[in-house]
Each structure stands twice: as structure tokens, then as C-alpha cells.
Amino acid sequence: MKPLSQSPSLVLCATFSLAASIAYAQPFRLYRQVPSGKGEAKRLVLTYDQLFSGSSPTTPVDDTNGFAIPADAAEPVEAFEGTLTLRDPEGSGNFTLHSDIFHIVRPGDSDWKHLPAFSYRFIQSETYLIPEKQGLIITGSGSWNYILGTGRVWQEIEDHGYMRASLPFALVQRNQNCVHNGEMSFLFSNKKSPNISNVYYQITEETCYPMKFDLWGSDSASYIRGALNDS
């Protein structure tokens, strides 16, 4: 049994109980919640130093502590709009297999043990980080496709002027309906250099009976600012 799989992150604005549910989320005004704290949260996981150093924990982090908005979070003063790209998702990450009834994951390295290529555009509305592409995204990978969910953006004093973003995503097995749920988190700024930290990601929950695993790690990233024509 995987303890991390028992408590979904509070950051989710839409759940992955059904893979298609994200594409049909209700209007964001129904969920409008603006952080009203001073940003004095005391963070123990995915800190500023950890995200910028790219160091990965030896095991996945607690969902709530790592990805949820803390009680004293402050409203962000900058907005994300542009393309988020992971530079080497196919060559990074840690993988622990818990169940593989059909023996899909072979010994040694393979696409099953890494994220597929990731380069997608997002726009921020108030504190909500919204992916341009919603619903199932065909990646071209022989193993995985994506579903990207709506995340949140806020500010913490210990992040030294950077905004903190957190978003849900899912890996969907190619040609199957097995969904593996995860989260990403990173820091960004439109004024500072570098304008983005490393991105930490983890998969710790699934709706898939035959295959269960943990996948987590950090990857260097780029943030290319640019207006979305259909924003």
C-alpha cells in the first residue's frame, strides 16, 4: 500500500477521477479563491533552495505539504503567460514499481520510467494557471500521453520575490484508459534572472489496476514569455 496515494492534493481545481473531466471543468468564477495571507508560510519541502538546486528527495513528498496553497499564502503580484518546457524529462526522474500484472515494464531503462516530452503554453487568470491544451494530449510517445489540469499561483516570502506555481497533471497509457495522477511545482518571475526554477514533479496515485508505481524527480526548465492569441 502506498500512503501517498491516499490523500489527493488540495491544489487541484479539477480531479482526475475521470480522465476527461478536466476538459469540462465549470467556469473558474465558481472556484475563485484569492490568497489573503502575508506569505509567511514555513515551507519544509520543495523549498526555494531545493527547486533552484534541482535536488530531488529520496522518496516522493507529501502531496499537501508539497503542492497545496498554504494557509498564509499571499496573492501573486506577477502572472505566468507563455510556454513551459522541461528540458530533459525523458532522461530524468526516479521510478519505483509497485505492481505490474501484465509485465509491461521491462528491466532496465525505458519510456515507462520517465515523463514524455513536455512543452505547453499556459495563461494565468487571477491566481489560476490554465493550460492552453485541455483534455487528452497525444504526445507521440510509445508509452504515455498527457492530461494537464488547472493549477494555482501564489507567493511566499521565503521564495525571494518569485511566484510559486503548482498544477495537476496525469499520465495516460497509450491506447489504454489507465490514468496515473501527478503534480508539478516551480518558481517563476517575469523580472528576475533566471526567470524559472527547476520543475519538480511526481506521480503517486493511479486509477490503473494492472500497473502501479511512483515516479518523481526534478528537471531543468525554460519559460518563454508570450501572449496567447486566444487567451
MARSE-140063 format. One record per residue: residue in one letter; x negated, y, z negated of N, C-alpha, C, O in turn. Coordinates in steps of 0.05 Angstrom, whole numbers, plus 5000, padded with zeros to 4 digits. Example, Ala and Ser with C-alpha at 12.3 -4.5 7.8 and 13.67 -1.06 7.14 Angstrom:
2
A473648864844475449104844473649344844471549344831/S474349554858472749794857474250014843473250234839/
//
This chain:
231
M498349765000500050005000498350255000496250264986/K499050455016497450695018498850925002500951015010/P497751014980499051214963499551474979501551604973/L497851544997498251805011500651795029501752005037/S501551555036503851545055506551585041508551595055/Q506551615015509051625001510151904997512451934991/S508452115001509452384997508852565021506552645025/P510952625037510452795060509753075052510553175031/S508153215069507153485063509453675063511253655079/L509453865044511454075042511254275065513054435069/V509054275079508654465101510354415125510654595142/L511454175127512854105151515454265154517054285135/C515854385177518354515183520154335199522554385201/A519054125209520653915222519353655216516853635214/T520853435212519653185205519353015230520453075251/F517752795226517352615248518852355244517952145254/S521052355229522552115226523452005252523451765257/L524252185270524652115298522852285315522652525311/A521352155333519352305348520452535362519052745365/A522852515372523952735389525152965373525853165384/S525352935346526753135330525453405332526853615330/I522853425336521453675336522453855359522754095356/A522853725382523653885405526354015402526954205417/Y527953925383530554035380530954155352533154145341/A528854275341528954395315530954635316531154765337/Q532254685294534154905293532655175294530255175290/P534055395300532755655302531155715277531955655255/F528855845281526955895259528156075238527256065215/R530156245245531256425225532556275202532756385180/L533356025207534555875186532555785165533255725142/Y529955795173527855695155526055925145524055865132/R526756165150524956395145524256415116525956455098/Q521756375110520656405083517956545085516056425095/V517756785075515356935076513956915049515156985028/P511356825048509956815023509857095010509357295023/S510357104984510457354970508457374947508557554930/G506457194946504557194925502157384931502257524951/K500157374914497757534918495357374930493257484934/G495857124936493756964948491656864928489456794936/E492356854903490456774882490456474876489756394854/A491156314896491156024892488355924887486456014899/K488155724870485555594865485455334880486555134871/R484155334903484155104920481854914913479655004909/L482554654912480554454906479754284930477654154930/V481554274950480954114974481254294999482854484999/L479754235020479754385045479254685039480654855048/T477254735023476455005016475155145039474555025060/Y474655405036473255565056470655435063469955405087/D469055365043466455245048466654985063465054925081/Q468554815055468854555068469654585097468554445114/L471454765103472354795131470154915149469954835172/F468655095138466555215155464055035157462555055176/S463554875137461354685139461954445156460154315166/G464554385159465254145174464953885160465153675172/S464553905133464253655118466953525114468953655108/S466953265117469453105114469452955088467352855080/P471652945074471752785049471452485056471852395078/T470752335036470352045040472951895044472951675055/T475152015034477851905038479652135046478952365040/P482052075057483852295064484652445038484652335016/V485352705042486152875019489052845013490652735030/D489852934990492752934982494253125001493353345005/D496453035011497953195031498753475020498353675033/T499953474996500953724985498653914979498754154987/N496653824966494353994959492854094983491754314983/G492753925004491154005027492554175047491354345060/F495254135051496554255074498954435067499854595083/A500054405043502454555036501754845028499554895019/I503655025031503255305023503255314992505255234980/P501155414979501155434950503155644940503955814955/A503855614915505855794904505156084905506856254907/D502556144903501756424902500556524928498956714929/A501256394950500256474976501156754984503356834976/A499556894999500157165008501057155037500256975052/E502557355045503457375073501057435091499357595084/P500857305114498557355131498657635143500757755148/V496257745148496058015160495058005189494758205202/E494557765199493757725227495457495238496557335224/A495657495265497257295278495657135298493857245312/F496156875301494856705320496456705346498856655346/E495156755368496356735394494256665414492456835420/G494356425425492356335444491956035443493755895436/T489655955452489055665456487255555434485055665429/L488155345421486555205401485454955414486954785424/T482854915414481554685427479654555407478054685394/L479954295404478054135389475854045409476353955431/R473354085401471154045419470353755423469453685445/D470653585403469853305407471653125390470552965374/P474253135394475952955378475552665384475952485367/E474752605409474452325417471852205407471351965410/G470152365394467652265383467352315353465152275342/S469452405340469252475312471352325296473152195308/G471152335270473252225253472451965240470651825248/N473951905218473651655203476151485207478351595210/F475851225206478151055212478150815193476150675191/T480350765180480750535163483250385171485450505169/L482950145180485249985190486449835166485049705151/H489149865163490549725141492149485151492449285137/S493149505176494749285187494649295217494849515229/D494449065230494349055259495348785268493748605275/I497948745266499148485270498548365298498148125300/F498548535318498148435345495248465355494648415378/H493448525336490548535342489948725365488448655384/I491148965365490649155386487949295383486549345402/V487149355358484649495352482449295351482249135332/R480649295370478449105371476149205354476049445348/P474349025346471949115332470249305348470349305373/G468849485335467249685349468849935354471149955346/D467650125367468950375372470850355395470550195414/S473050515394475050515415476750765413476550915393/D478350815434480151045433482151035410483151235401/W482850795401484750765379483750895354485350975336/K481150935351480051035326479451335326478151435308/H480451475347479851765349482351905360484051775373/L482452165356484452325369483752355399481452345406/P485852375416485252435444484552735447484652885428/A483752815471483053095476485353275467487753215470/F484553505455486553685444485853975452483854075444/S487654095469487354375476490154475483491154425505/Y491354625464494054715467494454995458492855095441/R496455125469496955405462499155435441501055285440/F498655625423500555675401501055975399499556145408/I503356045388504056315382505156335354506456145344/Q504756555341505656585313508056775312507956995324/S510156695298512456855293512756885263513456695249/E512257135253512057175224510056985213507657015218/T510856795197508956605185509056335198507856145188/Y510456305220510756045233508956015257508856195274/L507455795258505655745280507055545299507555315292/I507655645323509455495341507855395366506655565379/P507955135371506555035395508155105421510555095421/E506655175442507955235467509254975478511554985488/K507854755476508954495485510154355461508854305441/Q512754275463514054135442515253875453515653845477/G515753695435516553425444514153265451511853335445/L514553045465512452865472510552985493511553085514/I507952975488505953085506504252855516502952715501/I504252805542502652595554499852695557499352895571/T497952555545495152645543493452535565491352645572/G494152315577492452165595490751965582489351805596/S490751955555489251755541490551475545492951455549/G488851275545489851005547491250905521492450685522/S490951055499491950965474494051145462496151055452/W493551415463495151595447496351825463495051925482/N498851905456500052155464500552325439500252215417/Y501252575443501652755420504552845418506052855438/I505352915394507653085388506553305369505353235349/L506953555376506053785359508453905346510453955358/G508153965320510254085305509754375298507554475302/T511754505287511554785279510154795251511054665233/G508054955249506554975224507055245211508955395217/R505255315192505455555177502755695175500655565178/V502855955170500356115167500756285142502856405137/W498656305126498656465102495856555095494056505110/Q495556695073492956805065492356735036494056745018/E489856665031488856615004486356785000484656805018/I485956894977483757074971481056934976479157054986/E480856684968478356544969477556464998475456355003/D479256535017478556485045477156725058476656725082/H476556935042474857155051475857305075474257365094/G478357355076479557515098480557355121481757465139/Y480057095122481156925143483956835136484756825113/M485556785157488256675153488056375153486356255166/R489756245138489755955136492255845151494455935146/A491755655168493955535184494055235178492055105174/S496455135179496954845174499254765192501354895193/L498954535206501054445223501254145224499254005221/P503754045228504153755231503753675259504453825278/F502853435263502653315290503053015287502952905265/A503452885310503652595309502252475333502152585354/L501052235328500052065350502251865357503351735339/V502851845383504851655392503451455410502051525429/Q503751195404502450995421503451005449505851015454/R501650995468502350995496504250765503503650535497/N506450835516508450635525509750495502510950275506/Q509650605478510950485455512450705439512150945446/N513950625419515350825403514150845375515450965357/C511750735371510450755344509251035341507751125357/V509951165319509151435313507451435288508251325267/H505151575289503351595266503151895259502252055275/N504051965235504352245228501852355215500552225199/G501252605221498952735210499153035207501253155212/E497053155199496853445194494153555202492153405203/M494053805209491553955215491454205198493554315191/S489054295192488754555178486154685187484154555192/F486254955188483855105196484255395187486355485180/L482055545189482055835183481455985209479955885226/F482656215212482256375236482356675230483456755209/S481256835247481357125245480957245273479357145288/N482457455278482157595304479957815301479357945321/K478857855277477058075272474257975265472258115269/K474057735254471457635244470057455264471257355284/S467557405260465957225276464557025258463157105239/P464956765263466556645284469556685278470356745256/N471156655299473956715296475556475287478056495283/I474256245283475656005274473655825260471255815267/S474655675240473055475226473255215241474455195262/N472055005230472554735239475454665232476654785214/V476554475247479254385242479154115227477853925237/Y480554095204480753845190483353715198485453855199/Y483353455203485853315210485953045196483852935188/Q488352945192488552675181491252555189493252695192/I491152295192493552125197493751935174491951775169/T495951945158496151775135498951655132499651545111/E500651675152503351575149504351495177503751635197/E505851285179506851195205509551065203510450985182/T510951055226513450915228513050655242514950525252/C510550565244509850335261509350095243507450095227/Y510949895246510549645231508049485238506649395220/P507449455264505249275271502449395265500649245259/M502149665266499549775262499650005241501250195244/K497949985221497750195201494850255196493150075194/F494250515194491450595190491350875178493351025177/D488950955169488351225161486251325181484251185187/L486651575191484751695209484351985200486252135198/W481852065194481452335184478652425192476852265197/G478352695192475752805199475853105204477953225203/S473553215211473253495218472053515246470253355253/D472853715261471753755287471354045292473054215283/S469254125306468854405313470954485333472054315348/A471654735333473954825349473355095362471555245354/S474955165382474855425393477655545393479655405396/Y477855805390480355955390480056175411478656375407/I481356145434481256345455483856495455485956395461/R483656745448486056915446487156975473485757005493/G489756985475491157045500494057035496495156855484/A495457235508498357255505499657025521498756955543/L501856925510503456725524505556865540507157025529/N505656825566507556965583510456925575512157105578/D511056685565513856625558514256625528515956485518/S512656795514512756795485515556865474515856875450/
//
